[in-house]
Amino acid sequence: MDTALLPVGRATAPWLRDRRWDLTWLVGSAVIVPLVMVFVWAGVSNALLNLTVTTIVGGPHLFATYTATYLDPRFRRSHGGSLALITILIPAAVVWMTLADFQILMSLFIFAASIHVLQQNAFIADAYRRRGAKPERPGARWIDYGFIGLSFYPIASSKLVEGTFLLGDTEILIPAFFKTGATVWLVSGAFAVFAGAWIAKTADEARRGVLNGPKTLLIGVTATVAFFVPLAASGARLELAFQAINAWHSFQYLGLVWFVHTVRQERGLTASPFVARLSGTGRAAVWYYGFCFLASATLLLGMLALSKADPFRLPFERYYYMGVLSCLLIHYALDGWLFTVSGFRSARAERVPYAALA
């Protein structure tokens, strides 16, 4: 059967939608990483590449979260108190940290960003696990989590200990008692153990005929990309290597949230007429991206206007991060909760949008 003729929410197991869509948006889109790195190695300026990635996919992906939360009447009614709290506290904390200790703010940001990227792919892997319904040995899930969760850090930990892990000209800090070779050995050793366990588990599942192909492919690609990205650049250019993986993550996320919206609409769970216009194929998909892009562009223009007024006597970079991190950390907080609870048996797509993938 031609899966293109199926309703969007009717999956062809073990894929979330179908093989072609999943490989394009969730797995194969990892090709974005080396494509962006070509521009890094070609010497494109930090400012231009950062702004390009942020404008095209980085900014739009964070506002995609808002379409499933702030713009969803059911979500607002169920979680209004929490939404109000993070809307006030997170931007206030970002503004204060920008003025008080920008280096600490950037250090917290990069750790939060790395966890967020890996959690997203662990969430997708769990969706594949549920969709494929393959029998797994005890502890298999935790081997997957450990392999993904540590994949960024063997090389990154070495640069952090040496003081050469930079975002632009800002050194990313770790507590002084971690600045020792033992940290690198510990992180690398833990990753090696999980990598070995994952390879052995994968071979065992293939031998028993219970290998979940999409899940295994996603985890393998994610861990490989995350492991090698910190090696792809150094010094002030290191931030661009992380922009490369951010571009993949953002592209992947835009597709994921679009799929959630479309599945919920087909099940009659979309309570907002505006969000309904953003859900589905064709023109609806253009509206979806267009809204997210417009919201992102508005934020960037607002930060540009703020830098022109310059109330705090700061360079443009600080105003840029003041605005972007305020919205981005709200996005991390919302997704951290949504990714965690969506797989619970008690989660219902009416109140937890991403549970639609279950």
Secondary structure in CASP SS format (residue, H / E / C, confidence):
PFRMAT SS
TARGET T0000
AUTHOR 0000-0000-0000
METHOD secondary structure of the structure
MODEL  1
M C 1.00
D C 1.00
T H 1.00
A H 1.00
L H 1.00
L C 1.00
P C 1.00
V C 1.00
G C 1.00
R C 1.00
A C 1.00
T C 1.00
A C 1.00
P C 1.00
W C 1.00
L C 1.00
R C 1.00
D C 1.00
R H 1.00
R H 1.00
W H 1.00
D H 1.00
L H 1.00
T H 1.00
W H 1.00
L H 1.00
V H 1.00
G H 1.00
S H 1.00
A H 1.00
V H 1.00
I H 1.00
V H 1.00
P H 1.00
L H 1.00
V H 1.00
M H 1.00
V H 1.00
F H 1.00
V H 1.00
W H 1.00
A C 1.00
G C 1.00
V C 1.00
S C 1.00
N H 1.00
A H 1.00
L H 1.00
L H 1.00
N H 1.00
L H 1.00
T H 1.00
V H 1.00
T H 1.00
T H 1.00
I H 1.00
V H 1.00
G H 1.00
G H 1.00
P H 1.00
H H 1.00
L H 1.00
F H 1.00
A H 1.00
T H 1.00
Y H 1.00
T H 1.00
A H 1.00
T C 1.00
Y C 1.00
L C 1.00
D C 1.00
P H 1.00
R H 1.00
F H 1.00
R H 1.00
R H 1.00
S H 1.00
H H 1.00
G H 1.00
G H 1.00
S H 1.00
L H 1.00
A H 1.00
L H 1.00
I H 1.00
T H 1.00
I H 1.00
L H 1.00
I H 1.00
P H 1.00
A H 1.00
A H 1.00
V H 1.00
V H 1.00
W H 1.00
M H 1.00
T H 1.00
L H 1.00
A H 1.00
D C 1.00
F H 1.00
Q H 1.00
I H 1.00
L H 1.00
M H 1.00
S H 1.00
L H 1.00
F H 1.00
I H 1.00
F H 1.00
A H 1.00
A H 1.00
S H 1.00
I H 1.00
H H 1.00
V H 1.00
L H 1.00
Q H 1.00
Q H 1.00
N H 1.00
A H 1.00
F H 1.00
I H 1.00
A H 1.00
D H 1.00
A H 1.00
Y H 1.00
R H 1.00
R H 1.00
R H 1.00
G H 1.00
A C 1.00
K C 1.00
P C 1.00
E C 1.00
R C 1.00
P C 1.00
G C 1.00
A H 1.00
R H 1.00
W H 1.00
I H 1.00
D H 1.00
Y H 1.00
G H 1.00
F H 1.00
I H 1.00
G H 1.00
L H 1.00
S C 1.00
F C 1.00
Y H 1.00
P H 1.00
I H 1.00
A H 1.00
S H 1.00
S H 1.00
K H 1.00
L H 1.00
V H 1.00
E H 1.00
G C 1.00
T C 1.00
F C 1.00
L E 1.00
L E 1.00
G C 1.00
D C 1.00
T E 1.00
E E 1.00
I C 1.00
L C 1.00
I C 1.00
P C 1.00
A H 1.00
F H 1.00
F H 1.00
K C 1.00
T C 1.00
G H 1.00
A H 1.00
T H 1.00
V H 1.00
W H 1.00
L H 1.00
V H 1.00
S H 1.00
G H 1.00
A H 1.00
F H 1.00
A H 1.00
V H 1.00
F H 1.00
A H 1.00
G H 1.00
A H 1.00
W H 1.00
I H 1.00
A H 1.00
K H 1.00
T H 1.00
A H 1.00
D H 1.00
E H 1.00
A H 1.00
R H 1.00
R H 1.00
G C 1.00
V C 1.00
L C 1.00
N C 1.00
G H 1.00
P H 1.00
K H 1.00
T H 1.00
L H 1.00
L H 1.00
I H 1.00
G H 1.00
V H 1.00
T H 1.00
A H 1.00
T H 1.00
V H 1.00
A H 1.00
F H 1.00
F H 1.00
V H 1.00
P H 1.00
L H 1.00
A C 1.00
A C 1.00
S C 1.00
G H 1.00
A H 1.00
R H 1.00
L H 1.00
E H 1.00
L H 1.00
A H 1.00
F H 1.00
Q H 1.00
A H 1.00
I H 1.00
N H 1.00
A H 1.00
W H 1.00
H H 1.00
S H 1.00
F H 1.00
Q H 1.00
Y H 1.00
L H 1.00
G H 1.00
L H 1.00
V H 1.00
W H 1.00
F H 1.00
V H 1.00
H H 1.00
T H 1.00
V H 1.00
R H 1.00
Q H 1.00
E H 1.00
R C 1.00
G C 1.00
L C 1.00
T C 1.00
A C 1.00
S C 1.00
P H 1.00
F H 1.00
V H 1.00
A H 1.00
R H 1.00
L C 1.00
S C 1.00
G C 1.00
T C 1.00
G C 1.00
R H 1.00
A H 1.00
A H 1.00
V H 1.00
W H 1.00
Y H 1.00
Y H 1.00
G H 1.00
F H 1.00
C H 1.00
F H 1.00
L H 1.00
A H 1.00
S H 1.00
A H 1.00
T H 1.00
L H 1.00
L H 1.00
L H 1.00
G H 1.00
M H 1.00
L H 1.00
A H 1.00
L H 1.00
S H 1.00
K H 1.00
A H 1.00
D C 1.00
P C 1.00
F C 1.00
R C 1.00
L C 1.00
P C 1.00
F H 1.00
E H 1.00
R H 1.00
Y H 1.00
Y H 1.00
Y H 1.00
M H 1.00
G H 1.00
V H 1.00
L H 1.00
S H 1.00
C H 1.00
L H 1.00
L H 1.00
I H 1.00
H H 1.00
Y H 1.00
A H 1.00
L H 1.00
D H 1.00
G H 1.00
W H 1.00
L H 1.00
F H 1.00
T H 1.00
V H 1.00
S C 1.00
G C 1.00
F C 1.00
R C 1.00
S C 1.00
A C 1.00
R C 1.00
A C 1.00
E C 1.00
R C 1.00
V C 1.00
P H 1.00
Y H 1.00
A H 1.00
A H 1.00
L H 1.00
A C 1.00
END
